[in-house]
Each structure stands twice: as C-alpha cells, then as structure tokens.
Amino acid sequence: MSGGPAYPRDTRKAALFCPAPTAAGDGRIAAAYDVCVADVERGPGAQADRIADLDTSVAHPARVYDYWLGGKDNFAADRVAAERVLAAAPGLRFRVRANRAFLGRATRYLAAEAGIRQFLDIGTGIPTADNTHEVAQRAAPSSRVVYVDNDPSF
Ligand SMILES: C[S@@+](CC[C@H](N)C(=O)[O-])C[C@H]1O[C@@H](n2cnc3c(N)ncnc32)[C@H](O)[C@@H]1O
C-alpha cells in the first residue's frame, strides 16, 4: 500500500480554498499550504482535529497579547510569559491598549472617511473586542476584512 493520504483527493476544491505558494515562497508558506490542502481534502472536522493537538504548554505571541488586553483566550504558559515581560516593562499594558485603540481609530477613519472597503489585517491576533471587521462594518457595513496571523498549530 502507498504512503499517500487515506482520504479522497479533491484537488479542484483545494485549489479554490488554498492560495498556492509562489516558487520563491518560504518553507512556512509551503507547509501552511500543505496543511490547508489536507484539511480541505479530509472535509469538515479536519481543522478541529488538528486544533485539538495544539501545544498549549508553550507561550504564543497572540495569546500573550490577548492576556495583556484582558482577554480570556490564553493558557498558563501564556500568562507566565506575559507576566515576566510585564515585570521587565511595567508600562507595557498601557502601550498594548494604546496600540489597540490606534487600530480602532485607523480602521474607523479608513472606512468612514477614506472610503476603504477592503482590509487586509496582517498579525490580527486572537479575536477580542472591537475586531477590525466590527469597527469597519460599523462605519461601512459593506466592508470586508481578511485576517492573517501566524497560526500556532503549524
Ligand atoms: C501585537 S499582536 C497585534 C494584534 C492586533 N493587530 C492589534 O493591533 O491589536 C501581533 C500579532 O502578530 C502575529 N504575528 C507575528 N508574526 C507574524 C507573522 N510572521 N505573520 C503573521 N502574523 C504574525 C502574532 O501572532 C500576534 O497575534
């Protein structure tokens, strides 16, 4: 028996959902593409199975940031790392919240004043209050947002 995937291949659907990496793309993009194709081919539930394997014993920047913002989507390792950084930089919580407030003001301005309707939010973090699409769509309901982050499950 071959070592290929045990699930049926559906390359047409995968091509639709998974943007192929360019030849010059780095290895992480190619790896993300492979995971995306496998998820699409395996169908509903595949992504949830993979997320269940998430290693929560290692701090991740998105969850550490969530902790600093007062969010609930973080684990012990994230909180320990976050507190260590706060011990070295006590004003950080204020700066993190100021950064989040700037994101809101900038998005609001772009949607309400500058007429922007398509947003690419790179390094979006974990969903929390006033996410980019919520701010943009409050100002202009037809706004569309694509979120990108460094997925810790890869
Ligand atoms: C400081 S948080 C910013 C969250 C949000 N944009 C905000 O302003 O409130 C930075 C985010 O960037 C993400 N990140 C770091 N390196 C990245 C990369 N190479 N590609 C995409 N996201 C990345 C982290 O996972 C984290 O969620």
The ligand as an ORCA input file, in Angstrom:
! r2SCAN-3c Opt
* xyz 0 1
  C       0.935     42.619     18.986
  S      -0.193     41.467     18.249
  C      -1.203     42.644     17.367
  C      -2.697     42.316     17.373
  C      -3.591     43.335     16.665
  N      -3.159     43.567     15.295
  C      -3.677     44.642     17.391
  O      -3.086     45.618     16.921
  O      -4.346     44.718     18.403
  C       0.859     40.808     16.969
  C       0.285     39.609     16.227
  O       1.126     39.339     15.114
  C       1.173     37.942     14.906
  N       2.356     37.609     14.102
  C       3.644     37.585     14.477
  N       4.433     37.223     13.456
  C       3.623     37.025     12.392
  C       3.851     36.642     11.039
  N       5.062     36.378     10.578
  N       2.780     36.553     10.214
  C       1.539     36.820     10.662
  N       1.262     37.177     11.943
  C       2.296     37.273     12.793
  C       1.208     37.356     16.313
  O       0.769     36.011     16.345
  C       0.247     38.317     17.038
  O      -1.069     37.805     17.012
*
